[in-house]
Amino acid sequence: MHTMSITSRLKLTLFACPAVMATLFTASPALTAQRNFTIPVQEKVLDIGSGLKYDAWTYGGTVPGPVLRVRQGDRVHIHLINDMEIAHGIDIHAAQIAPSKHFAPIPGKTDLSYDFDAEVPGAFMYHCSAPPMVTHIANGMYGMMIVEPKDGWPKAHEVTIEQGEYYGDPDDNGLVAGDSKRMMDERPDFVVFNGVIEKYADHPISIKVGELVRIFFVNAGPNRTSDFHVVGTIFSSVYRSGNPANAFHGVQSFEVGPGDGAIFEFRVHEAGDYPFLDHAIARAYKGAIGIFRATP
Ligand SMILES: [Cu+2]
């Protein structure tokens, strides 16, 4: 090492790290990016499939809320604006900060901000932190934050899927009223991918034969596990919590508990329809089923 000049050593170190390379070429003083997210909390009646509606509590007007995508090492700034009358908050699993300081719910018509460093890569759940949390999550207050590894993921056809649950019976107008007792009894009436009953059975996700498909997956629950499976395929890789350090290979199904995430990778070898589902079959019947439609 003594024969190498400080400059050469510095160059080697810098060029080993793509983030720093980008910095060199853009002459930016920051080594990592600052990522700002402003998220309004809004009540909204949403279509949840099968002709039904739900009076949802939302991040940004959708269930799930927006997918927040950052890179490992980024500084993340969250600004939550509570447009509703009741208290809400936001707990992001990618953040390693004191919940008592940052995740505490705020009253209606107020806002909050906090910052954290996205240190660990993964597919993380975020959700409302206001009590009763089971109600806030079942009513739609959940979403996904993807923290990409420092060097990113290899190129793939990427899809995000979040599993959730609705509780209650529809009235004459098809409006499903949240049923608190069933929430506490862990008896969902509907189990859904991306907020809608059988969403991708009605509108299959197009993929290509031979391409790498990568699913960023979060199970928001609030109560049931997901035993995620794609019929006619074997996952070439599964990354528990979405962290490349937690790799499993040659996996048929993979259990993701509420509040957890995973990344699934696979390829199909033949054109056709490939259903994906929660393989706890009753939950597939309750809506947690969809289709990948593969074409040449
Ligand atoms: Cu809430």
Residues whose N, C-alpha, C, O or C-beta is under 5 A from the ligand:
A	BS01	CU	A87 H88 G89 C128 A130 H136 M141
